[in-house]
Amino acid sequence: MAGFELSTPVSGLLCGLLFGFVLENAGFGSPAKLTAQFRFTDWSVLKVMFTAIVVAAGGLVLLQSLGWIDMANVFVPSSLLVAAAVGGVLVGAGFAVGGYCPGTSVVGLCSGRLDALMFLAGIVLGTGVFALSYGPALESLMAAGEVESGDSLSEIWGITPGLAVLAMLAMLVLIFMLARRFEQRGQGPVTAVQAMPGHE
């Protein structure tokens, strides 16, 4: 319809609903499937996330080569290695213990999982504690290990963005091969049916 334009909140809500629908139907709203990643019996989480990263990176390079976007206008946050490492460990520990990440906990709640509600409550509590305790000490910790030589793989490696995407694609292929080996040793990935409530 001519002149019709979605506002940012509406488009974000629609994308979120679609994303949640896909996650739930793939079984990602279940802690049974998500914690299997940490037992190396179901690599679906890593495969999906790494694939999304490679597709997004490849899409950006393609759009730039077509002249549709100017990467100089794309904001890339500074790489803070210490903050990323500490945050990754904390999020990973919460993921392994609770069986959810922030996004999948919302999906789990919408599918009627009470443990997802408790996980979300923990997220709100943890965020509040962090906000209240934020000060010079935490700020200096978060700023430690800043990468000053570049904020993208192509800049750090000194190669073109296209080659960086190809390197990431090669890593993705290796991950799929490794995942298949580990999954074949066990009972295979948790299916969407097995991930439904009552099947854990």
Phi, psi and omega per residue, in radians:
M1 nan 2.284 -3.081
A2 -1.062 2.355 3.094
G3 1.400 -0.024 -3.127
F4 -1.438 2.256 -3.134
E5 -2.494 2.249 3.126
L6 -1.374 2.378 3.052
S7 -1.300 2.828 -3.120
T8 -1.043 -0.797 3.112
P9 -1.078 -0.703 -3.115
V10 -1.185 -0.798 3.139
S11 -1.126 -0.654 3.090
G12 -1.118 -0.701 3.119
L13 -1.134 -0.766 3.136
L14 -1.109 -0.752 3.108
C15 -1.123 -0.673 3.113
G16 -1.131 -0.731 3.112
L17 -1.119 -0.750 3.124
L18 -1.141 -0.746 3.127
F19 -1.096 -0.758 3.110
G20 -1.111 -0.683 3.108
F21 -1.070 -0.767 3.134
V22 -1.158 -0.748 3.128
L23 -1.047 -0.804 -3.107
E24 -1.132 -0.742 -3.121
N25 -1.232 -0.338 3.067
A26 -1.580 -0.062 3.126
G27 1.556 0.130 -3.074
F28 -1.382 -0.049 3.058
G29 -1.557 0.107 -3.090
S30 -1.899 2.285 3.071
P31 -1.146 -0.415 3.130
A32 -1.100 -0.686 -3.142
K33 -1.353 -0.666 -3.052
L34 -1.270 -0.732 -3.139
T35 -1.250 -0.332 3.093
A36 -1.118 -0.427 3.084
Q37 -1.073 -0.672 -3.093
F38 -1.367 -0.229 3.026
R39 -1.676 0.019 -3.137
F40 1.062 0.481 3.113
T41 -1.821 -0.283 3.120
D42 -2.528 1.918 -3.045
W43 -1.714 0.309 -3.065
S44 -1.020 -0.712 -3.103
V45 -1.066 -0.893 -3.116
L46 -1.131 -0.716 -3.125
K47 -1.124 -0.755 -3.127
V48 -1.178 -0.806 -3.089
M49 -1.165 -0.749 -3.128
F50 -1.188 -0.647 3.082
T51 -1.086 -0.744 3.124
A52 -1.073 -0.692 3.134
I53 -1.122 -0.790 -3.125
V54 -1.153 -0.722 3.117
V55 -1.106 -0.760 3.129
A56 -1.112 -0.762 3.135
A57 -1.124 -0.783 3.108
G58 -1.103 -0.650 3.115
G59 -1.134 -0.706 3.112
L60 -1.122 -0.739 3.128
V61 -1.132 -0.709 3.126
L62 -1.123 -0.814 3.132
L63 -1.102 -0.618 3.106
Q64 -1.189 -0.726 -3.133
S65 -1.154 -0.501 3.098
L66 -1.425 -0.138 -3.138
G67 1.382 0.301 -3.106
W68 -1.482 -0.421 3.078
I69 -2.358 2.686 3.067
D70 -1.928 1.962 -3.069
M71 -1.091 -0.337 3.087
A72 -1.154 -0.388 -3.140
N73 -1.673 0.007 3.118
V74 -1.618 2.126 -3.107
F75 -1.292 2.201 3.063
V76 -2.095 1.976 -3.110
P77 -1.151 2.681 3.105
S78 -1.084 2.496 3.114
S79 -1.455 2.014 -3.141
L80 -1.949 1.714 -2.961
L81 -1.154 -0.717 -3.124
V82 -1.162 -0.805 3.125
A83 -1.084 -0.702 3.131
A84 -1.151 -0.693 -3.126
A85 -1.187 -0.837 -3.137
V86 -1.128 -0.813 3.122
G87 -1.092 -0.674 3.124
G88 -1.117 -0.716 3.120
V89 -1.128 -0.779 -3.121
L90 -1.150 -0.788 3.121
V91 -1.140 -0.718 3.121
G92 -1.100 -0.697 3.111
A93 -1.130 -0.757 3.094
G94 -1.120 -0.662 3.103
F95 -1.073 -0.837 -3.085
A96 -1.172 -0.702 -3.099
V97 -1.355 -0.801 -3.062
G98 -1.522 -0.385 3.132
G99 1.432 0.182 -3.130
Y100 -2.431 2.801 2.853
C101 -1.983 3.026 -3.098
P102 -0.928 -0.756 -3.108
G103 -1.213 -0.818 -3.101
T104 -1.230 -0.411 3.096
S105 -1.174 -0.616 3.076
V106 -1.166 -0.728 3.093
V107 -1.084 -0.773 3.133
G108 -1.084 -0.697 3.115
L109 -1.112 -0.760 -3.133
C110 -1.172 -0.340 3.076
S111 -1.670 0.127 3.001
G112 1.642 0.354 -3.111
R113 -1.616 2.057 -3.112
L114 -1.231 -0.522 3.112
D115 -1.150 -0.499 3.075
A116 -1.170 -0.616 3.085
L117 -1.099 -0.743 3.115
M118 -1.143 -0.653 3.117
F119 -1.132 -0.753 3.106
L120 -1.104 -0.674 3.095
A121 -1.088 -0.671 3.089
G122 -1.132 -0.652 3.103
I123 -1.098 -0.801 -3.141
V124 -1.098 -0.758 3.138
L125 -1.112 -0.827 -3.133
G126 -1.094 -0.708 3.104
T127 -1.109 -0.709 3.116
G128 -1.123 -0.747 3.123
V129 -1.102 -0.730 3.120
F130 -1.097 -0.782 -3.123
A131 -1.105 -0.709 -3.112
L132 -1.261 -0.523 -3.093
S133 -1.648 -0.018 -3.102
Y134 -1.167 2.259 -3.128
G135 -2.847 -2.873 -3.096
P136 -1.003 -0.656 -3.110
A137 -1.138 -0.859 3.120
L138 -1.165 -0.640 -3.137
E139 -1.111 -0.732 3.127
S140 -1.206 -0.622 3.087
L141 -1.117 -0.761 -3.120
M142 -1.185 -0.499 -3.120
A143 -1.481 -0.159 -3.105
A144 -1.215 2.583 3.074
G145 1.245 0.520 -3.138
E146 -1.237 2.322 3.106
V147 -1.454 2.023 -3.072
E148 -1.737 -0.253 -3.072
S149 -1.404 -0.227 -3.130
G150 2.851 2.679 -3.102
D151 -1.941 0.247 3.074
S152 -2.409 2.774 -3.113
L153 -1.088 -0.669 -3.122
S154 -1.123 -0.637 3.116
E155 -1.240 -0.730 -3.120
I156 -1.187 -0.738 -3.113
W157 -1.424 -0.249 -3.129
G158 1.248 0.622 3.140
I159 -2.223 3.011 3.126
T160 -1.288 2.715 3.093
P161 -0.988 -0.625 3.132
G162 -1.095 -0.739 3.106
L163 -1.172 -0.611 3.102
A164 -1.105 -0.707 3.101
V165 -1.138 -0.711 3.105
L166 -1.099 -0.661 3.094
A167 -1.133 -0.720 3.097
M168 -1.136 -0.660 3.107
L169 -1.117 -0.686 3.090
A170 -1.101 -0.716 3.093
M171 -1.122 -0.644 3.120
L172 -1.108 -0.742 3.107
V173 -1.069 -0.748 3.116
L174 -1.095 -0.683 3.120
I175 -1.107 -0.759 3.119
F176 -1.100 -0.704 3.126
M177 -1.147 -0.769 3.117
L178 -1.141 -0.718 3.138
A179 -1.082 -0.746 -3.136
R180 -1.084 -0.693 3.138
R181 -1.094 -0.812 -3.125
F182 -1.176 -0.722 -3.095
E183 -1.179 -0.583 3.126
Q184 -1.239 -0.412 3.098
R185 -1.257 -0.477 3.138
G186 -1.777 -2.567 -3.127
Q187 -1.633 0.115 -3.136
G188 1.571 3.015 -3.121
P189 -1.082 2.668 3.040
V190 -1.232 2.175 -3.126
T191 -1.348 2.871 3.132
A192 -1.083 -0.612 3.119
V193 -1.174 -0.766 3.116
Q194 -1.138 -0.454 -3.127
A195 -1.449 -0.135 -3.131
M196 -1.202 2.668 3.100
P197 -0.933 2.343 -3.135
G198 1.659 -0.135 -3.130
H199 -1.886 -0.087 3.138
E200 -1.195 nan nan
